[in-house]
Amino acid sequence: MNNDLIIEAENISKKFCRSLRKSMTYGIHDIGRNLLGLSSRSNILRNDEFWALRDVSFNIKKGETVGVVGPNGSGKTTLLKLLNGIFWPDEGRIGLRGRVGALIEVGAGFHPLLTGKENIYVNAAILGMTKNEVNDKFDSIVEFADIGDFIHIPVKYYSSGMFVRLGFAVAIHCNPDILLIDEILAVGDIAFQNKCLNKISNIAEEGDKSIIFVSHDMNAISLLCDRCLLMDKGALVLNEKPNVVIEKLSAIFVNEKEDMFSDVLHIYFIDDSGRKTSELHCKSGYNLIIDLMDVTLEKGLFVAFSFINFENKFSYRLQTDAFKNVRGRLKGKRLIIRFKEFGIPRGYYTIRLAISDGTYINRKYHFEETIYFRVVDSTEAPRFLEAEWSMTD
């Protein structure tokens, strides 16, 4: 292993089985082969097996902070579990140098009947800390977790946010050479999330520890990470600077979502020069266009949509009944929502859209995620949008 590298992954693959019964049968078979001195590794998929990761290779240097992003089910968490030794690769090799601290699942390593205090010692021991090390850092761990008297209560009574607080506090105090963090930081209050992100930033600035950071928070990825791994359908699609990877990720999302609703409608932004865009500036004007490809309503058109950012921390809803007398087959109709200024906070957003028939609650077409866009320069923007609605043929 190269002395400059702290993590080296070579052609790693991991498969799982959809059937619990078959998975147990395959497991017994593989254990039997190992006992006989035969390899249980195989690149052949048995019935109901699938590749969660396939032929993934990358290197991480000491002091690097690397983000891992991708759609749900793309293999991000599986990758972290392989790096942490929870899973063993079916193919390939992983080389690690140094102590690993991991925060992958809420409450992982915690015994529900033990108190928070007792679980600090248990979890820290799992992460490789001695009792004396825990004693020295105990007060700091408790202070960072900030769960008050709950530290003396069994963790089975903890909320998911309290689990994350305690788990993160222990993980960062074990002085790891490699810190693995999954997207569970999305759990809990915003103040603690910011506290964690600031701590990660401080660790990254020290330059002697490597961080692998899985998140849907593209702002955090772009601010904290030196580079980024883009996962999709179990494969490593791109290993590049965060801005390059985020742009590619947006394209993947758009292609997937457009396939789901392209027969019903097209939705996109255009700027004042008439060009399609997915990057918006807070002081500029834009039209949100909704082209109705094949929509049929009996009672009347009601439209509602929300702008929701990737971290689900901000949502803005707009709705109108201005077209409540428009009914029938609306093929070829175009809705135009005009924004003179786009004053919402900077970040990455998707649009949740509902087209209803006769009343807002009678949803005829509903899309949780349509297009994705980015507000690039709004830091202290007001959370208010003025919109003008119109319809053309």
ABEGO torsion letter per residue (X at the ends): XBAABABBBBGBBBBBBABAAAAAAAAAAAAAAAAAGBBABBABBBBGBBBABBGBBBBBBBGBBBBBBEBBGAGAAAAAAAAAGABBBABEBBBBBEBBBBBABBGBGBBAABBAAAAAAAAAAAAGBBAAAAAAAAAAAAAAAGAEAAAABBAAABBAAAAAAAAAAAAAAAGBABBBBBAAAABEBAAAAAAAAAAAAAAAAAGABBBBBBBABAAAAAAABABBBBBBGGBBABBBBAAAAAAAAAAAAAAAAAAAAAAABBBBBBBAAGBBBABBBAABBBBBBBBBABBBBAAEBBBBBBBBBAAGABBBBBBBAAAAABBEBABGBBBBBBBABBBBBBEBBBBBBBBBBGBAABBABBBABBBBBBBAABAABBBBBBBBBBBBX
